Every structure is written in structure tokens, then in C-alpha cells.
């Protein structure tokens, strides 16, 4: 999570988040249903979706990754 927040190795950090959220959904929250108020997988699924988007698109122009690569993608 810290990697994603500071924008350093964003894709690696997002992959690690996804590696935690997928087992959390399947192993813990799945049997409780979808909605979070019943202990469901709604919030972990949202975090998994965020991680997937960051893995595909990266951290954006304000990230440290972008600055190390020369500022423009």
C-alpha cells in the first residue's frame, strides 16, 4: 500500500495488493455475500479493481515512477 501511496513501483505495489485481496475475497468474505455490512466482499472487490486498474495504467504523471522515467509517458 505504501508503494501505491507514494507512487514508487506502483505496478508492483498494486500487484501485491491484488495478491492479498483475491485470497481475502475467496477465503474470508465470499460466504458472507456481497454487501459489506454483512461481512461481504464488496470492499475487497473494490480494492481489487483499483489494483487491477493501477497494474494496467500505472501511477500517472504525478507518481515518482513517472518522474524517474523522464516526466512524460
N, C-alpha and C positions, 0 to 999 in steps of 0.2 A: 503494500500500500504506500509506503514512503517513497518508493521509486516513482510511482504514478503521481503522487502529490508534487514532488519537486521536478518531475519531467525528465529524469535521468534514466536511461534504459527503459523507456515507457512500455515498449512492447514486451520486454522480459517481465516487468512487474505485472502487466496485465495478464500475461500467461500464467504467472504464479497465482494471481487472484482466481483465475478460471480453474486452476488445478485444485484450489481449496473449495470453491463454490459448487462445482459439479458433484463431488462426493457428499458435500453438506446437503444438497438438494436430494440426492438419491438415497443417502443413508439415514438422514435425520428427519427432514421436513416432508418428504413425499407422502408418507402415510397420514399426515395431518391435513392433507388437502391443499388447495391453492392459497387461500387467504391468510395473511399474516396474523390476524387476531386470533386464529385458532392454531397457531404454530406452523402454518403452512409455508410453502416455498416461494411466495410472491416476491419478497425482498431479495433472497439469494438469487432468484432468477433475474431480477433487475440488475444486480451486480454482475452476474454472468454475461448479460447482454452488453453492459458497459465495457467489460473486459474484452469481449469479442470485438466491439467497435474500435477500441484502442489498439488491439492487435492488428486490425486491418489498416486503420488510418494513421496510427502513431499519435504522438503528443501534440502536434500542431506547431505553429510558428513561435509560440511563446515558451516552448519547452527548452530545456538545456540540450536535449538531443539535437534540436534544430540549430541552436547556436553553435554547437560543436561541428555541425556539418556545413557551416557557412552561412546560416541565416535564412536561406530560401530553399524551398523544396520544389 
